[in-house]
């Protein structure tokens, strides 16, 4: 490797973010606590939705006895056990449902997501209109919208902002999904202001997301090939891929090393690797080892 003059670099920010690590650690602590009990005293453990958007992590937790519940109906059918709230957070009604049913609940919501939920609740409760910038189908956005006490609208991106009617000076609070693309967020704010909305902008994009995106952009811009590792349903991983692909045409998005298609080409001198916030270090290490051996 050293003699070939080729270089493989891993982004410092690659892998679990604070919120994901915290959520996974909480699930593991609960699993260990129950495993220490006699079998007859153990409670079944559930997460409401995948604790993080990574199939490898979810499968590993399943092997520890942690089941995933996907619907409200499944929660309503529970008669006991422990329910862990996923890192993405959930609407207020889910907490109320679990409390009414007397189900032991562990809140593994990312603290940064909980902050956005509180902002949406407080500002809409005071009569302010709110735009939450992000994917309306993503669990984080669904959860945030479920805390509003007044008018809240999801804006997936600049295209949707362009379709809004003239604001006429209306005051609006603007929040963002923690993993939203920073550049797109700035563009969207510009559009809202041109449409004469009086914006109160609180940039709730997680600092770790910003650092991850900026580092990935720089690495992709100086590399001949870029590898982005992350779950197929991970929003932040997809955004990383978009950013890297705009800087480096030879960008691959993979879930594990098995998905990697590495071609030995003399034109490729520098390879960079980054990973989404839900990607375990073990998978990153496997990819790095493989690339170093095969490249």
N, C-alpha and C positions, 0 to 999 in steps of 0.2 A: 504494500500500500504506500509506504513512505517513499519507496524508490520509483513508484509509478508517476509521481507528481500529481496524483489525483487527491481530492479532498472530500471528506464527508463530515457535515456539520449538523448537530442537533440543536434546535432552538432552546434557549434557556427556559423559556416560558412554556414549553411543551408539556402536556399532561394535566393531571387533576388540578383544578383551581381550588381555592379555599372552601367554597361552598360545597363542591362535590366531595372533596376529601372528608369534610365534616359529616356529610350525610352518610357516606359509606362507613365511616368509623362508628357512627351511631348505630347503624344496622348491625355491624359486627359485634358491638358491645352487647346489644340485646340478644343476639344469637348465642354468644358465649355465656351470658347469664342464664339463659334457658337450658343450654346444654349441661350446665353444672347441676341442674335439678334432677331428681329422680324422674324417669320417663312419665310416670303417672301424673306428675305435677307440672309438666311443661305446657306452656301455652303456645298455640299456633301463632306464627308471625306472618304478617302481611305488609306489603307496601301498597299504597294507593297510587297506581301507575308505577312504571319502572322508576326506581329510585334515582337513576341517571340514565341518559340515553346512550347506553353501551351494552350490546348483547353479551359480551364476554363477562362483564361485571354482573349483570342480571343472572346469567347462567351459574356463575360461581356462588352467588347468594342463594340461588335455588337449591344448590347442593348442600347448603347449610340449613335448609328447611324454610327458607323465606319465599312465600308465594306472592304473586302480583295480582292485585284486584284492579280491574280496568273500569268498572262502571259503578254508578251510584247504587244500582240494584243489587250488586254483589255486596256492597257495604251494608245495605238494609237487611240482607239475608244473614248477616253474622249474628251469632249468639254469644260470642266471646272472642278471646284472643287479643293480640296486640296489633294495632294498625300504625304504621310509620308513614308520616306525610313526606312525600318526595321533595327533593331539593328545589324543584320548580315551584313549589307552593300549590295551594288549592283555594277555591272560593270559600268565603265565610260559611256558607251553608253546609260544607262538608264537616267543619269543626262542630257546628251545631248538631248535625246528625249523629256524629260519634258521641258527643256529650249526652244527647237524649237517650242513646242506646246503652250508655254506661260502658263503652268500649275503651280499654286502656289505649291512650294515644301518645305517640312520641313525635314531636314536630321537628323534622329534619330539613325544613325549608331553609334555603340560603338566607342568611340575615339581610343581604342586600335586596333580595326579592321581597322580604317582609317589609323593608323600608318603603319600597315602591307601593306595596299594598296599602300601607298606612297613609302615604301621601294621597293616593287615589281616594281613600275613604274620607280623609279630612277635608280635602279641597272640594270634592263633589258634595260633601255634607254641608259645605258653606254656600252651595249654589253655583260653584264654578263649573264650567264645561271643561271636560278633559279629553285630550287626545293621548292615546298610548301607542307609541310607534313600535310596531312589531307584527309578527304573524298571528292573526286572530285565531288560528287553529292550534297554536303552540300552547302547551299546558301552562307555561308561565304567564302568558297573556290572558288566558281563560281565568286563571287564578286571580290575577290583578283586577280584571274587570268584575269579578265576583265580589270584590270588596267595596266597589263604588256605591255611594248612597244617592247618586244623581246621574247626570248625563255623562257617559264615557263612550268614546269611539276608538276602535283600533284602526291605525293607519299602517298598512303593510310596507309602504314605501313612497317615494316621490311621485310615482305615476298616480297613485290614489289621491295624494295631496293636490295634484293638478286638477282633479275632477271636482274638488270641493267648490261650493258656491262662494261668492264674495263674502268676506268676513264682516265687513261694515264696521270695523273697529271693535268687534266682540272680543272680550277678554277670555283667553283659553289657557289652561295649564297643559304643558307638553311634557310627557314622560317617555322613557324608552325602555324596551326590553333590554335586559342586562347584557345580552350578547349581540346587540344590533351593530351593523357596520357604521363606524364613526363618520366616515365621509358621507354616506347616504343620509345620516341623521342631520348633518349640517346642511346638506342640500335641501332636505325636507323643511327645515326651519326657514330657510330663505324663501321657499315657495309659499309657506303660510304667511310670512310677513308681506310678500308681494301681493297676496290676496287680501291684505288688510285685516289680518287677525292680530289682536294685541296679545302677543305671546308672553307667557310666564314660563320660561324654559328651565326645567331641572334635568340636567344631563345625568340620567341614572344608568348609563352604560357602565358596567363594572370596569374599574381601572385595570384589572387583570386582563379583561377582554381587549381593551385598548392597547396594552403593552404586547399582548400576544399577536394582535393584528399588525401592529407596527413592525414588530420583529420579523414576522413572517413575510411582510411586504419587502423589507430590506433584503432578507435572505433569498427570496425568490428572484429579486432583481439582479442579484450577483451570482446566481447559480444556473448551471446548464440543465439541471433536472431538480424537481421539487416533489417531495412526498408528504402528503397530508394524511395523518392517521386519525380515524374517528368513526363513531357509530353512524350507520346509514340514516338514522332519524335525528341526529344531533344538529340542531340549528347553528350552533357556533362553529362546528366543523365545516358545514356547508359554506358558511360565510368566509372561513379561512381559505377554503378551496377556491372560491371566487376571486378573492384578493390575490392569492398566489398565481392563479391561472392568468390574471390580467398582467402580471409581471413576468411570468415564465410559462411559455406555451407547453413545455414538457412537464406538466404537473399531474400527478396521480393522486386520487383519493382512494384510500384503502381502509378496511376495518382491521385486518391482521396481515401478517407477513405472507400468508397464503394467497392473498389477492395481488401481491406485488408482481409486476411484469418489468423486470430490469433487463435492459438490453445493453450488452457491452459494446460501446461505440467510442471510438477514439475522439469524437467531437465532444463527448461529455467528460469534462475535467472536474467539475464541482457539483456535488449532490448535497441538498439540504433537506432536513427532516423537521417537520413540526407536527403537533397533535392537538386535537380538541380538548376541551376542559373535562371531558368524561373518559379520557383514554388513560388506562393504567400504565405505570412506568414499565411493567414487565413486557407489555406489547411493544412499547417504544424501543426497549433494549433488544428485543428479538429482531425487530426491523433493522436497527442499527448494526447488529452483529451480522445479519444476512447481507446487508449492503456492503459492509466492509470486506466480507469474505468473497463476495461474487463480483463486486464492481472492479 
